[in-house]
């Protein structure tokens, strides 16, 4: 008998909306405290400065406003399309970088920029149901689905801010961190389907992936375990697999536990 088809993960729309606004609010509060010298600091994102990174973070919510301003796509939503979003974003990296540079130049007052973005975003949420379909780079997604991708944008770039500005240490909303971790873990499982390797990211996600003998009971022969932030950094290209294993930030046991060739998922 073939294995039962795995049900797609679902997310609580109310919690996701709250998580997105909470994480964005955390960034807004921090931006008010940044000095011109801090805004000019380099980041780990190529030639981006902190100013350009902050402008890009505004795009996480600004994209929702833009997409809701466009007509609904005629194409129907496809099952699993949400898991195609990380790959689609990776393909759009050059355009995203250009827009971030332009936006930073046009937004001398970053706090005012983020306030306007947040106002437009909340107004759009009030006007549209979660079932409203958006024409995204990953295909047709519902508003509720697309908001899950906003947790990835916000958590990843909050981490980028923390890495760029010494002593900043911004917190991560628990729901945003959980959704980000789960979406990226499910993306890995979709990219490398199988049941030979179990990837554990406590306390938020456990997925099985990689072709090979399927584990049915007891301890799996191939196990990868790490913490959420290390996983997110690996999945998004901020850390390298060999470095994370060498620094004992990842535990990997078994001949099929090397995920280095599958990462990053988003870069």
Secondary structure, DSSP 8 states (H G I E B T S, - for coil): ------------HHHHHHHHHHHHHHHHHHHTT--HHHHTSB-SSTT-BHHHHHHHHHHHHHHHHHHHTS---SS---TTGGGGHHHHHHHTHHHHHHHHHHHHHH-S-HHHHHHHHHHHHHHHHHHS-TT-EEEETTEEEEHHHHHHHHHHHHHHHHHHHHHHSTT------HHHHHHHHHHHHHHHHHHT--SSEEEEETTTEEEEESSSS---SSS-SEEEEE-HHHHHHHHTTSS-HHHHHHTTSEEEESTT---GGG--S--
